[in-house]
Amino acid sequence: MPSHSRTPQQQHRRSRTTRRLLAAGSVLVALGGAAAVPLFADAASTSTASTLTVAKDGSAKYTTVQAAVNAAKAGDTISIAKGTYKETVNVPSGKTGLSIIGATGNAEDVVISYGNAAGTTKSDGSSYGTLGSATATFAAAGMTVANVTITNSFSKAAHPTVANGQAVALAAEGDKQVYRNDRFIGHQDTLLAWSPSATAQTRQYFSSVFIKGDTDFIFGNATAVFDHANIQAIDEGAAAGGLNGFITAANTESSKTYGFLISNSTVSSSAAANTYYLGRPWHPTSTAVAQVVFRNTVLPAAVKKATPWTDMSGFSWTSARLHSYLNTGAGAATNASTPQLTAAQAADYTVRKYLAGTDGWNPTVTAGGSASATATAVATATATPTTAPTATASASATAGGSGVSVGATGDTRTVTQPTVPGTVCATVSSTLAMSGRLSTTANETTPPDTARIQSALNSCAQTGSATVAVKLTAPDSSHNAFLSGPLTVHKGEVLLLDSGVTLYGSRNPASYQISGKSTCGTLSSSNNGCYPLITVSGANAGVEAVRSSNGSQGRIDGRGDQTMLGSSTTWWGLATAAQSAGKNQNNPRLIQANSSDNFTLYDIDLVNSTNFHVVYNGGNGFTAWGVRIHTPATARNTDGIDPAGATNVTIADSYIQDGDDGIAIKGGSKASSNITVKDSHFYGTHGISIGSETYSGVTNVLIENNTVTGTDSSGTASGSSTGLRIKSSAASGGKVSQVGYLNNCLTAVKAPLVFDTHYSSGSGSYTPYFTGIVINGLRSTSSVSGAKSTLVGLNAGYPLGLTLANVSLDTTAATSSYATVGLYNSNLRPSGTGVGASTSTSPMAAAGSVPSCTFPSYPTL
């Protein structure tokens, strides 16, 4: 492969920055005795597919990854135990459908590392060249790689005599390859996405991956999508306006419509401003015309905002196909040197259109599970399975250290109560006194604290590895308010509210307006017009508060009950009007974290949100602890906490009251997995929910030791008073598996259990399939008149797979169909069309008991 042209400015040193690592432990995953199957549908599975295990310490059959690859057949799975494997790995093209899975579910635990560069001399005196430098070369079609780190450790500083420093971590060169939750680390040429035949159909999907480098560190001729990726551009020390590097170098064949798409991602860098290009067109052949789009992606100040693209080796960037669309952040710009897609064009530059090719491939509707520590089972989920899986109502994993088995283990991290950061980078003192939670017309029109707080957040954005706080404080008990429009919390920083301080969201819809979208504060056919009050972008960030000895803690008030500026309608009134009109309300969410790994909400009060309170979208590692959400049951569409496309989530020790789902775990454009909800209390909500978007899959969810009360703290009953719920339909369905409910209590609810594959009568081509659902320990009391559960599978081919053990409901009425139910000490005994219920033989049946229940009152805020 040709080398890139290099200048002295491109001789890079090793980064001095580090990432705060996620803590994780090994976890055994069992799916109710299901046979081991490949992680994704496109892995070419056969009935004879095997799982090969690798452990550096000799506890498995193979001690090196390459030895397992050599022994594997097409369609096999290789499960790699925790450790650092210093080797190169080559998967030849003949081993189609091979899966390589990190056993712990945490990519930082499983590292494949080597240190060759293009100019490194081999034993025969020749050099490796760019392609030969790769730590891992994956040439087989249909491969899946998950939960693995691949590093090229070559250091130019350590090898100053090596002239050509290109050093590839991964060379991906097969069609229909899927990479999920992986890390690729290097300097120059970190990730090569390519095909030896420039005209061949070669598509690759990189989902929730971390990519680190400096020069051309995403390059090649493949059609490759980087979806919800975390891309880190290394600080090589160049001063502002100088040159640190280039993110992309595509050499797309001119006959191909699509090259690289970076979508819904975050580019981060501690480098000085205006020192990185988004990319340059590599032109190794006369028919190469680079195609790259950055869309809906956060760009840092390090990007050369005025001129984000540049020439390469005499080939002008203007002759290539380089575009942007709806990017945000300090490095995003719209100018003559930043070509923008129109909205009409953008409709043709989506994840699915890039990857569809000639056969309609769509890896976004498949969901990865986590391989077990012994690789005995791996989850699979597809939107439209071709063969109905075997239903199971049993499982055998142990949850929560209780000794009771519920088939789910939840978050793979070891999560303990957080602490607020010890370092305060900046302090902002309040100047406002709010009367009746209102301020002057001038202040309401132009919120006075937006710029002050954002300036502090911008100045404290992480430059090293330590997490720092921007603290909001009050000089006295009268002047304890901040009034703000949208704010952005960056990588490595925490917005910290002092006890007694309230941050009020603006009542002016114009404060939240997204340019070119629906008008914020109005009804329309879409609901995309408003920025959230707080957007979190980047890893190791948080929104936290100080809790005083009397239980008071900092508060964020969305003021959904207040009239919008220039209107006689409240935000909540708008939501109610939307329901009547069959339209969508354009209301801002309170907090939205996008691909923010290791995000923390701690000891914070979130009240009166105009829309969803918290959305955690696409990240790995989210802890919500000591969160108190207080919004009335009548406030429409005010979900409490919604993990969406999320991995490794713990919600604990929290009080949640709102007008919709207390928790809504979604698997829409990306799968959700490894989620724990425990020791929390819900009031007046629509319950602890999964769905309704599940077409990418939801797996390994543990719901443990929670209470659900059907009325809010004022005694108002929820309009859809549900206890435990999984909801989906053919409009947005997929596989939901390995969900365990352990020792939960319900009172005053209308629907104790809802497992509904026909939610809202949705129609479409997806297949909602709920299996491996285990309830061990559930009591309901004081259910409302006419209360009834719903236990409905899709059809005989896709029945609900459910175990009920130690269940005592004060109402046993249920609508049930197409379900395979295991029973043990349960007074709920479903019957109906296609329902098969029998005494459970699961090991979990002998453990546990019906819980004794105490329902705490909502605490005084």
C-alpha positions in Angstrom: 0.0 0.0 0.0 1.4 3.5 -0.9 2.7 5.6 1.9 1.3 9.0 2.7 3.2 12.1 1.9 4.5 13.5 5.2 6.0 16.8 6.4 8.2 17.5 9.4 5.0 18.8 11.1 3.6 15.3 10.9 6.3 13.6 13.0 4.2 12.9 16.0 5.1 12.3 19.7 3.1 10.0 22.0 0.1 11.7 23.6 0.4 13.0 27.1 -3.4 12.7 27.7 -5.0 9.7 29.3 -8.6 8.5 29.5 -10.3 7.9 32.8 -11.1 4.1 32.6 -14.3 2.4 33.3 -14.3 -0.1 36.1 -15.7 -3.4 35.0 -15.8 -7.0 36.2 -16.2 -10.3 34.6 -19.8 -11.5 34.3 -21.4 -14.8 33.5 -24.2 -14.5 31.0 -26.7 -17.3 30.6 -29.7 -17.2 28.3 -32.0 -19.7 29.8 -30.1 -22.7 28.5 -30.1 -21.4 24.9 -27.5 -22.8 22.6 -24.4 -20.7 21.9 -25.1 -18.6 18.8 -23.1 -15.9 16.9 -23.4 -12.3 18.2 -25.0 -10.9 15.1 -27.2 -12.2 12.4 -24.7 -11.7 9.6 -22.1 -14.0 11.2 -22.5 -17.0 9.0 -23.7 -19.4 11.6 -24.1 -23.1 11.2 -25.4 -25.8 13.4 -21.8 -26.9 14.1 -20.5 -23.5 15.0 -18.2 -23.6 18.1 -16.9 -21.2 20.7 -13.1 -21.1 21.2 -11.7 -19.6 24.4 -8.5 -17.7 24.8 -6.8 -16.8 28.1 -3.4 -15.4 28.6 -2.9 -17.3 31.9 -3.5 -20.7 30.3 -6.9 -21.3 31.9 -8.4 -21.7 28.4 -7.5 -23.9 25.5 -5.6 -21.2 23.7 -3.2 -18.6 25.1 -2.9 -16.5 21.9 -5.6 -15.0 19.8 -3.9 -16.1 16.6 -3.8 -19.7 17.7 -7.6 -19.6 18.2 -8.0 -18.0 14.8 -5.9 -20.7 13.1 -8.1 -23.4 14.7 -11.5 -21.7 14.1 -13.9 -22.5 11.4 -16.1 -20.1 9.4 -18.9 -19.0 11.7 -17.1 -19.8 15.0 -16.8 -17.4 18.0 -13.6 -16.6 19.7 -14.0 -15.4 23.3 -11.0 -13.6 24.8 -10.5 -13.4 28.5 -9.2 -10.3 30.2 -5.5 -9.5 29.5 -3.1 -7.8 27.1 -2.1 -10.0 24.2 1.2 -8.9 22.6 0.8 -10.3 19.1 -0.3 -9.6 15.6 -3.6 -11.2 14.5 -4.5 -12.1 10.9 -8.0 -13.5 10.0 -7.9 -14.7 6.4 -10.7 -14.1 4.0 -11.8 -17.8 4.1 -13.0 -17.6 7.7 -16.3 -15.8 7.0 -18.7 -15.0 9.8 -16.0 -15.3 12.5 -16.8 -13.4 15.8 -14.1 -12.1 18.0 -15.5 -11.1 21.4 -14.0 -9.6 24.5 -15.3 -11.8 27.3 -15.9 -9.2 30.0 -18.0 -6.8 27.9 -15.5 -4.0 28.5 -13.1 -3.2 25.7 -10.5 -1.9 28.0 -10.1 -5.3 29.6 -9.1 -7.1 26.4 -6.1 -5.6 24.6 -4.4 -6.8 21.4 -1.2 -4.8 21.0 1.9 -4.7 18.8 4.3 -2.0 17.6 5.4 -2.4 14.0 5.6 0.7 11.7 5.7 0.9 7.9 9.4 1.5 8.2 10.2 -1.2 10.7 12.8 -3.6 9.3 12.0 -7.2 9.0 14.4 -10.1 9.5 15.0 -10.3 5.7 16.0 -6.6 5.6 12.8 -5.4 4.0 10.3 -3.1 5.7 6.7 -3.9 6.7 5.0 -1.1 4.7 1.8 0.5 5.8 -0.5 -2.6 5.5 2.1 -4.9 6.9 2.4 -2.8 10.1 -1.1 -3.7 11.2 -1.6 -5.2 14.7 -4.8 -6.9 13.4 -5.8 -7.6 9.8 -9.3 -8.8 9.4 -10.0 -9.9 5.8 -13.0 -12.2 6.3 -16.5 -11.0 5.3 -19.3 -11.1 7.8 -17.0 -10.7 10.8 -18.1 -9.3 14.2 -15.7 -7.8 16.6 -16.9 -6.6 20.0 -15.5 -5.4 23.3 -11.9 -5.5 22.2 -9.0 -2.9 22.2 -6.6 -3.1 19.3 -3.5 -0.9 19.6 -0.4 -0.1 17.6 2.2 0.9 20.2 4.8 2.1 17.8 6.5 5.3 19.1 8.4 7.6 16.7 10.2 9.1 19.7 11.5 5.7 20.7 12.5 4.8 17.1 13.9 8.0 15.6 15.7 6.2 12.8 12.5 4.7 11.4 11.6 7.0 8.5 8.1 5.9 7.8 6.0 6.1 10.9 2.6 4.9 9.6 1.5 2.3 12.1 -1.9 0.6 11.6 -3.8 -0.8 14.6 -6.6 -2.3 12.5 -6.8 -3.2 8.9 -10.4 -4.0 8.2 -10.8 -5.3 4.7 -13.9 -7.5 4.5 -17.5 -6.8 3.5 -20.3 -6.7 6.0 -18.0 -6.4 9.0 -19.5 -5.1 12.3 -17.4 -3.5 15.1 -19.2 -2.7 18.4 -17.9 -1.2 21.6 -14.2 -1.5 20.4 -11.2 0.7 20.9 -8.6 1.4 18.2 -5.5 3.3 19.3 -2.5 4.5 17.5 -0.9 7.7 16.0 -0.6 7.8 12.2 -2.9 5.5 10.2 -4.7 4.0 13.2 -7.7 2.5 11.4 -7.6 1.3 7.7 -11.1 0.6 6.3 -10.4 -0.7 2.8 -10.7 -3.4 0.2 -7.8 -4.7 -2.0 -10.2 -4.3 -4.9 -11.2 -0.7 -5.0 -14.4 -1.5 -7.0 -15.6 -4.3 -4.7 -18.6 -3.9 -2.4 -16.9 -3.5 1.0 -19.1 -2.2 3.9 -18.1 -1.9 7.5 -20.1 -0.7 10.5 -18.3 0.8 13.5 -20.8 1.4 16.4 -19.9 3.0 19.7 -16.2 2.6 19.1 -13.3 4.7 20.4 -10.6 5.7 17.8 -7.5 7.6 18.7 -4.7 9.0 16.5 -3.2 12.0 14.9 -2.4 11.8 11.1 -4.9 10.3 8.7 -6.0 8.0 11.5 -9.2 6.9 9.7 -8.3 6.1 6.1 -9.0 3.8 3.2 -11.4 3.1 0.3 -14.2 1.1 2.0 -17.8 2.3 2.6 -17.5 2.6 6.3 -19.9 4.1 8.9 -18.8 5.4 12.3 -22.0 5.6 14.3 -22.0 7.1 17.8 -18.2 6.9 17.8 -15.8 8.7 20.2 -12.9 10.0 18.0 -10.0 11.4 19.9 -7.4 13.6 18.1 -4.1 13.6 20.0 -2.5 16.8 21.2 1.0 16.7 19.6 1.9 20.1 20.9 1.4 22.4 18.0 0.4 26.0 18.9 -2.9 27.4 18.0 -3.3 27.7 14.2 -0.5 25.2 13.7 -0.8 21.6 12.6 -1.4 18.6 14.8 -2.9 16.3 12.2 -5.7 15.1 10.0 -8.7 12.9 11.1 -9.6 11.2 7.8 -7.9 10.4 4.5 -10.3 8.6 2.3 -9.5 7.2 -1.2 -13.0 6.3 -2.3 -13.3 4.9 -5.8 -15.0 7.5 -8.0 -17.6 4.9 -9.1 -18.8 4.5 -5.5 -21.5 6.9 -4.1 -20.4 6.4 -0.5 -17.1 6.4 1.4 -16.9 7.4 5.0 -19.8 8.6 7.2 -19.2 9.9 10.7 -22.6 10.2 12.3 -24.0 11.1 15.7 -20.4 11.0 17.0 -18.1 13.1 19.2 -14.7 14.3 18.1 -12.7 15.4 21.2 -9.2 16.8 21.5 -7.1 18.7 24.1 -5.1 20.1 21.2 -4.8 23.9 20.7 -7.5 25.6 18.6 -7.4 25.3 14.8 -4.7 22.6 14.6 -6.7 19.7 13.1 -8.2 19.1 9.7 -11.3 17.0 9.4 -9.5 15.3 6.5 -7.8 15.4 3.2 -8.3 13.3 0.0 -5.8 10.5 -0.4 -5.3 10.0 -4.2 -3.1 6.9 -4.7 -4.9 6.1 -8.0 -6.3 8.2 -10.8 -9.8 7.0 -10.0 -9.8 7.8 -6.3 -12.1 10.7 -5.3 -12.5 10.8 -1.6 -16.1 10.9 -0.1 -16.5 11.8 3.6 -19.5 13.3 5.5 -19.4 14.5 9.1 -23.0 14.8 10.3 -24.8 15.5 13.6 -21.4 15.2 15.2 -19.7 17.4 18.0 -16.5 19.0 16.8 -13.9 20.5 19.2 -12.1 23.8 19.0 -9.1 21.9 17.7 -10.7 21.6 14.3 -9.7 24.3 11.8 -13.1 25.9 11.7 -12.4 28.3 8.8 -10.7 25.6 6.6 -11.6 22.1 7.9 -10.5 20.3 4.7 -7.1 20.5 3.0 -5.2 19.2 -0.1 -3.1 16.1 -0.2 -0.1 15.4 -2.4 -1.1 18.0 -5.0 -4.8 16.8 -5.1 -7.2 19.6 -4.2 -9.8 18.9 -1.5 -12.3 20.8 -3.7 -12.2 18.1 -6.3 -13.2 15.5 -3.6 -16.6 14.9 -2.1 -16.3 16.3 1.4 -19.3 17.5 3.3 -20.8 18.4 6.7 -24.3 18.5 8.1 -25.8 19.8 11.4 -22.6 19.4 13.3 -22.2 21.2 16.6 -19.4 22.3 19.0 -16.7 24.9 18.9 -15.2 23.4 15.7 -18.4 23.3 13.7 -18.9 26.0 11.0 -20.8 26.9 8.0 -18.8 28.8 5.4 -17.5 28.6 1.9 -14.7 26.2 2.9 -17.2 23.9 4.8 -19.5 22.4 2.1 -22.9 21.6 3.7 -25.4 19.0 2.6 -28.9 20.3 2.0 -31.7 18.6 4.0 -32.7 16.9 0.8 -29.2 15.6 0.2 -28.8 14.6 3.8 -31.7 12.1 3.4 -29.5 10.2 1.0 -26.4 10.2 3.3 -27.6 8.1 6.2 -26.3 5.0 8.0 -28.7 2.7 6.3 -28.1 4.1 2.8 -24.4 3.8 3.1 -24.5 0.2 4.2 -27.5 -1.2 2.2 -25.4 -1.9 -0.9 -27.0 -4.4 -3.4 -28.4 -6.7 -0.8 -30.1 -4.4 1.7 -27.6 -5.1 4.6 -28.7 -3.3 7.7 -26.5 -4.0 10.8 -28.2 -1.3 12.8 -31.1 -3.6 13.6 -28.9 -6.3 15.2 -28.0 -6.2 18.9 -24.9 -7.5 20.5 -25.0 -9.3 23.8 -22.0 -9.6 26.0 -20.0 -12.8 25.8 -19.7 -14.7 29.0 -16.5 -15.1 30.9 -16.4 -18.7 29.6 -18.0 -17.7 26.3 -20.9 -20.2 26.8 -23.6 -18.0 25.5 -23.8 -15.0 23.2 -27.1 -13.1 22.6 -28.4 -12.4 19.1 -31.2 -10.1 18.1 -32.6 -9.2 14.6 -35.5 -7.2 13.5 -36.8 -9.9 11.1 -35.5 -13.3 12.1 -35.8 -16.0 9.5 -36.2 -18.8 12.0 -38.2 -18.6 15.2 -36.0 -19.1 18.2 -36.9 -21.6 20.8 -38.7 -19.9 23.7 -37.3 -20.4 27.2 -38.6 -19.4 30.5 -35.6 -20.2 32.6 -32.2 -18.7 33.3 -29.4 -19.3 35.7 -27.2 -16.3 36.3 -27.1 -14.8 39.8 -27.9 -11.2 40.4 -27.0 -8.6 42.9 -25.1 -10.8 45.2 -28.4 -12.0 46.7 -28.0 -15.7 45.8 -31.3 -15.5 43.9 -31.1 -16.3 40.2 -33.0 -14.1 37.7 -31.1 -14.6 34.5 -29.7 -11.1 34.4 -26.6 -9.4 35.9 -27.0 -5.9 34.7 -24.2 -3.4 34.7 -20.8 -5.1 34.3 -19.0 -2.4 36.1 -18.4 -2.4 39.8 -20.5 0.7 40.8 -20.3 2.4 44.1 -21.8 5.7 45.4 -20.1 8.5 43.5 -18.3 11.5 45.1 -18.2 15.1 43.8 -15.0 16.1 42.2 -12.3 17.3 44.5 -11.1 20.0 42.1 -13.2 23.1 41.4 -12.0 24.7 38.2 -14.3 27.7 38.3 -17.0 29.1 40.6 -20.0 31.1 39.4 -22.0 33.0 42.0 -25.7 33.7 41.6 -27.0 37.3 41.5 -30.7 36.6 41.1 -33.6 36.5 43.5 -36.6 34.7 41.9 -40.2 35.6 43.1 -42.6 32.7 42.5 -40.0 31.1 40.3 -40.2 34.0 37.9 -37.9 36.9 37.0 -38.2 40.2 35.2 -39.4 40.4 31.6 -35.9 41.4 30.5 -34.3 38.5 32.2 -36.9 36.1 30.9 -36.4 37.4 27.4 -32.6 37.1 27.5 -31.5 34.7 30.3 -28.7 36.5 32.1 -26.6 33.5 33.2 -26.3 31.5 30.0 -23.0 33.2 28.9 -21.6 33.3 32.4 -22.0 29.6 33.1 -21.0 28.5 29.6 -17.9 30.6 29.7 -16.8 28.8 32.8 -17.6 25.4 31.3 -15.7 26.2 28.2 -12.6 27.4 30.1 -12.7 24.2 32.3 -13.0 21.6 29.5 -10.7 18.7 30.3 -7.1 19.0 29.2 -5.7 16.2 31.2 -7.0 13.1 32.9 -8.6 14.7 36.0 -12.3 15.5 36.3 -13.0 19.0 37.4 -16.1 20.9 38.6 -17.7 24.2 37.5 -19.6 25.1 40.7 -22.7 27.2 40.9 -23.0 28.9 44.4 -25.1 31.4 46.1 -23.8 34.4 48.2 -26.9 34.2 50.5 -30.3 32.5 50.8 -32.1 35.3 48.9 -29.9 35.4 45.8 -29.7 31.7 45.0 -31.0 31.5 41.5 -29.6 31.1 38.0 -31.6 31.7 34.9 -30.2 30.1 31.7 -30.8 28.9 28.2 -29.0 25.8 26.8 -25.7 24.8 28.2 -23.0 22.3 27.1 -21.0 20.3 29.6 -17.8 19.0 28.1 -15.5 16.0 28.5 -14.0 15.6 32.0 -16.1 18.3 33.7 -19.0 18.3 36.2 -21.6 21.0 36.5 -21.9 21.1 40.3 -24.8 22.9 42.0 -24.3 23.9 45.6 -27.0 22.9 48.1 -29.8 25.4 48.0 -29.0 26.7 44.5 -31.6 26.4 41.7 -30.8 26.6 38.0 -34.0 27.7 36.2 -34.5 26.9 32.5 -35.5 29.8 30.3 -39.2 30.3 29.5 -38.3 31.8 26.2 -38.7 29.2 23.4 -36.3 31.2 21.2 -33.5 30.4 23.7 -33.7 26.8 22.7 -34.3 27.1 18.9 -32.4 24.8 16.6 -31.7 26.6 13.4 -33.7 25.2 10.4 -35.9 22.9 12.6 -39.5 23.2 13.8 -40.2 26.2 15.9 -39.5 25.6 19.5 -42.6 26.1 21.6 -45.1 25.2 18.9 -46.9 22.2 17.6 -45.8 20.6 14.4 -45.4 17.2 12.6 -42.0 16.8 14.2 -40.5 17.5 17.6 -36.9 18.4 16.7 -37.0 22.2 17.2 -35.4 22.6 20.7 -32.0 22.1 22.2 -32.0 20.5 25.6 -31.4 22.8 28.6 -28.2 20.8 29.3 -26.3 18.9 26.7 -23.5 16.6 27.9 -20.8 15.9 25.3 -17.7 13.8 25.9 -16.5 11.2 28.4 -16.1 11.5 32.2 -18.6 14.3 32.6 -21.4 14.8 35.1 -24.3 16.9 36.5 -24.1 16.8 40.2 -25.0 18.7 43.4 -24.0 19.0 47.0 -26.3 17.5 49.5 -26.5 19.2 52.9 -26.9 17.6 56.2 -30.7 18.3 56.2 -31.1 16.5 52.8 -31.3 19.6 50.7 -29.4 19.4 47.4 -29.0 21.6 44.3 -31.9 21.8 41.8 -32.6 22.2 38.1 -36.1 23.5 37.4 -37.4 23.3 33.8 -40.5 25.3 34.7 -42.8 23.2 32.5 -45.8 24.5 34.6 -45.0 28.2 33.7 -46.3 29.9 30.6 -43.9 30.2 27.7 -42.8 33.8 27.0 -45.1 35.4 24.5 -47.8 32.8 25.0 -50.7 32.1 27.3 -49.8 28.4 27.2 -47.5 26.4 29.5 -45.0 23.9 28.2 -47.2 21.1 29.7 -50.3 22.7 28.1 -48.6 22.5 24.8 -47.9 18.8 25.3 -51.5 18.2 26.1 -52.6 20.2 23.1 -50.3 18.1 20.9 -52.1 14.9 22.0 -55.5 16.4 21.1 -54.3 17.7 17.7 -52.4 14.6 16.7 -49.1 16.5 16.5 -45.8 16.9 18.3 -44.9 19.5 20.9 -41.5 21.2 20.5 -40.4 21.3 24.1 -36.8 21.1 25.3 -35.5 18.1 27.3 -33.9 18.9 30.6 -30.6 16.9 30.2 -29.3 14.9 27.3 -26.0 13.1 27.2 -24.8 12.0 23.8 -22.2 9.2 23.6 -20.8 10.4 26.9 -19.0 7.4 28.4 -18.7 7.4 32.2 -21.4 10.0 32.8 -22.7 10.7 36.3 -25.8 12.2 37.8 -25.4 12.5 41.5 -27.5 14.0 44.4 -29.3 16.3 42.0 -33.0 17.4 42.1 -34.6 17.6 38.6 -38.1 19.2 38.7 -40.8 20.4 36.4 -39.1 19.4 33.1 -40.9 20.5 30.0 -40.2 17.2 28.3 -38.0 14.1 29.1 -35.9 14.7 32.2 -32.8 12.7 31.3 -31.8 11.0 28.0 -28.6 9.0 28.0 -28.0 8.3 24.3 -25.4 5.9 22.9 -22.7 5.8 25.7 -20.9 3.2 27.7 -21.0 3.8 31.5 -23.8 5.9 33.1 -24.4 6.2 36.9 -27.5 8.0 38.3 -27.4 7.9 42.1 -29.3 10.0 44.6 -31.4 11.6 41.8 -34.8 13.1 42.8 -37.1 13.8 39.9 -40.3 15.7 40.9 -42.8 16.4 38.2 -46.6 15.7 38.5 -48.3 12.6 37.1 -50.3 14.9 34.8 -47.3 16.4 32.9 -47.4 14.6 29.5 -44.2 13.1 28.0 -42.0 13.9 31.0 -40.1 10.6 31.2 -37.7 10.2 34.1 -34.5 8.6 32.9 -34.2 7.1 29.4 -31.1 5.0 28.5 -31.2 4.7 24.7 -28.6 2.6 22.8 -26.7 2.5 26.1 -24.3 0.0 27.7 -23.4 -0.4 31.4 -25.9 1.7 33.2 -26.8 1.8 36.9 -29.7 3.8 38.3 -29.7 3.6 42.1 -31.0 5.1 45.3 -33.3 7.5 43.4 -36.8 8.9 43.7 -38.6 9.4 40.4 -42.0 11.1 39.9 -43.1 12.2 36.4 -45.9 12.1 33.9 -44.7 9.2 31.7 -42.3 6.3 32.1 -40.2 6.4 35.2 -37.5 4.5 33.3 -37.7 3.8 29.6 -34.9 1.6 28.3 -34.8 1.8 24.5 -33.0 -0.1 21.8 -33.7 1.9 18.7 -30.9 2.8 16.4 -28.5 1.0 18.7 -28.8 -1.9 21.2 -29.0 -1.4 24.9 -27.4 -3.8 27.3 -26.0 -4.4 30.9 -28.4 -2.1 32.7 -29.3 -2.1 36.5 -32.2 -0.3 38.2 -32.1 -0.8 41.9 -33.1 0.5 45.3 -35.2 3.3 43.8 -38.8 4.5 44.2 -41.3 5.5 41.6 -44.5 7.7 42.0 -47.3 8.4 39.5 -45.3 7.2 36.5 -46.1 4.8 33.7 -43.8 2.3 35.4 -40.3 0.9 34.9 -40.3 0.2 31.2 -38.4 -1.2 28.3 -39.4 0.0 24.8 -41.2 0.8 22.8 -38.2 1.0 20.3 -36.5 -2.3 20.6 -35.6 -3.1 17.0 -31.8 -3.0 17.8 -32.3 -5.2 20.8 -32.3 -4.9 24.6 -30.5 -7.5 26.8 -29.1 -8.1 30.3 -31.3 -5.8 32.3 -31.6 -6.2 36.1 -34.5 -4.5 38.0 -33.9 -5.1 41.7 -35.4 -3.9 45.0 -37.6 -1.1 43.7 -41.1 0.2 44.7 -43.7 1.6 42.3 -46.6 3.6 43.5 -49.4 4.4 41.1 -50.1 7.9 42.5 -47.7 10.9 42.7 -46.9 12.7 46.0 -50.0 14.9 45.7 -52.2 11.8 45.4 -52.9 12.2 41.7 -53.2 8.8 39.9 -51.1 8.2 36.8 -53.0 8.1 33.6 -51.3 4.9 32.7 -50.5 3.4 36.0 -48.2 0.5 35.3 -45.7 -1.5 37.4 -43.2 -3.4 35.3 -43.5 -3.1 31.6 -41.9 -4.3 28.3 -43.7 -2.7 25.3 -43.1 -2.9 21.6 -44.8 -3.8 18.3 -44.2 -4.6 14.7 -43.6 -0.9 14.2 -40.4 -0.9 16.3 -39.9 -4.3 17.7 -36.8 -6.5 18.2 -35.5 -9.0 20.6 -35.7 -8.3 24.4 -33.9 -11.0 26.3 -32.3 -11.8 29.7 -34.4 -9.4 31.8 -34.6 -10.1 35.5 -36.9 -8.6 38.1 -35.8 -9.3 41.6 -37.8 -8.4 44.8 -39.9 -5.5 43.6 -43.1 -4.1 45.2 -46.1 -2.4 43.6 -49.0 -0.5 45.1 -52.1 1.4 43.7 -51.3 0.5 40.1 -53.7 -0.3 37.3 -51.5 -2.8 35.4 -49.0 -4.7 37.6 -47.3 -6.4 34.6 -47.4 -5.4 31.0 -45.4 -7.5 28.5 -47.0 -6.4 25.3 -45.8 -7.2 21.8 -48.8 -5.3 20.2 -48.3 -2.0 22.0 -50.5 0.8 20.6 -51.5 -1.6 17.8 -48.3 -0.7 16.0 -47.8 -2.2 12.6 -44.7 -2.8 10.4 -42.1 -5.3 9.4 -40.2 -5.7 12.7 -40.5 -8.7 15.0 -41.0 -8.0 18.7 -39.8 -11.0 20.7 -39.5 -11.1 24.5 -37.7 -14.1 26.0 -35.7 -15.0 29.0 -37.9 -12.7 31.2 -37.7 -13.8 34.8 -39.6 -12.4 37.8 -38.5 -13.7 41.2 -40.1 -11.9 44.1 -43.0 -9.6 43.4 -45.9 -8.3 45.5 -48.7 -5.9 44.5 -51.1 -4.3 47.0 -54.0 -1.8 46.8 -54.4 -2.3 43.0 -57.1 0.0 41.5 -60.5 -1.4 40.6 -60.3 -3.3 37.3 -56.6 -3.8 37.5 -55.2 -6.3 35.0 -51.9 -7.5 33.7 -51.0 -8.1 30.0 -48.8 -11.1 29.0 -48.9 -11.3 25.2 -46.4 -12.8 22.9 -46.4 -12.0 19.2 -47.6 -15.4 17.9 -46.9 -19.1 18.2 -43.5 -18.7 16.5 -42.4 -15.9 18.9 -44.0 -16.6 22.2 -43.3 -14.6 25.4 -40.8 -16.6 27.4 -41.5 -15.9 31.1 -40.8 -17.3 34.5 -42.9 -16.3 37.5 -41.6 -17.3 40.9 -42.5 -16.0 44.3 -45.2 -13.7 42.9 -48.2 -12.5 45.0 -50.5 -10.1 43.3 -53.7 -8.7 44.9 -55.3 -8.9 41.4 -54.6 -11.9 39.2 -56.7 -10.8 36.2 -54.7 -11.0 33.0 -54.9 -10.9 29.3 -52.6 -13.6 28.1 -51.7 -15.2 24.7 -48.8 -16.9 23.1 -46.6 -17.4 26.1 -44.4 -20.1 27.6 -44.6 -19.6 31.3 -42.7 -21.3 34.1 -44.4 -21.1 37.5 -43.2 -21.5 41.1 -45.0 -20.2 44.1 -47.0 -17.7 42.0 -50.7 -16.8 42.3 -50.6 -15.3 38.8 -51.2 -18.3 36.5 -51.7 -17.1 33.0 -54.0 -18.9 30.5 -55.3 -18.2 27.0 -54.6 -18.9 23.4 -51.1 -20.3 22.9 -50.3 -20.2 26.6 -48.3 -23.0 28.1 -47.8 -22.8 31.8 -46.1 -25.4 34.0 -44.2 -25.7 37.2 -40.8 -24.3 36.7 -37.7 -26.6 36.8 -35.3 -23.6 36.7 -32.7 -23.6 39.4 -34.0 -20.2 40.4 -37.3 -21.7 41.5 -35.8 -23.0 44.8 -34.5 -19.7 45.9 -36.1 -16.5 47.1 -39.5 -15.6 48.5 -42.3 -13.1 48.1 -41.0 -9.8 49.4 -42.4 -7.9 52.3 -43.1 -4.4 51.1 -42.8 -0.9 52.6 -43.6 2.1 50.4 -41.8 5.3 51.4 -43.4 8.7 51.0 -41.7 11.0 48.4 -39.1 13.0 50.4 -39.7 16.7 51.0 -37.6 18.8 48.6 
